[in-house]
């Protein structure tokens, strides 16, 4: 019977879903199966997930709720990227921003400041804090700078016009490392949309629908998720590779 023939495949699909903590849709299940050597069409995977009630249901919320714009408190720079969110090499175009998490039934908030590589969608650096301080933004920038290898092209770091990114220390740090600075236009979230998309993905897959009793518990889950996102979560637009795999392949060609 057809059901008996598909039973091993359904079992494997369930194992993949469990591995990804129910964060994976049928297209990424198909990628995982192909990596395992199975020749299978995504339409069949969709049918099996529907028939066996295995469709992912985590995608139902909107994204962030923190804005750091306080007017012109420092240096405003041009929008160099101008929504050109394409790159053929790693570490050429980096995006950053800050997002806020409200921990239910507490008065505590958690702030995350990641740095995302446009090329691979990898989070190359990030910092976490209970307060949206300058140190939060600088810590992730400093880590990103340490992680950028010696290359024959310059890096651009793009952000919104938040006060952190207008601050003299931020501006001078970029200049001292020969990194170009780019800023979104005021109040235009589409000018930094890949970063916004990551925040939405992070919260949909890891935060919404979950209960966290403390700052420390949420912080640990964010660490685990970013490790998972960079090293395990395959992306269709990265030719089925994870962000780290895609970056490493590109660096081999460059070197």
Protein Blocks (a to p, Z undefined) as FASTA:
>chain_A
ZZlmmmmmmmmmmmmmmmnoopacfklmmmmmmmnopacdfklmmmmmmmnopacfkbob
dcdfbdfbebjfbdcdddfknopaccfbehkbccddddddddehiabdcdddddddfklo
pafbdcddfbdcfklmmmmmmmmmmmpccdfbdcdddddfbfklmpmklmmmmmmnopac
ddddehiaklmmmmmmmmmmmmmmmmgopacfbfklmmmmmmmmmmmmmmmmccfklnop
afklmmmmmmmmmZZ
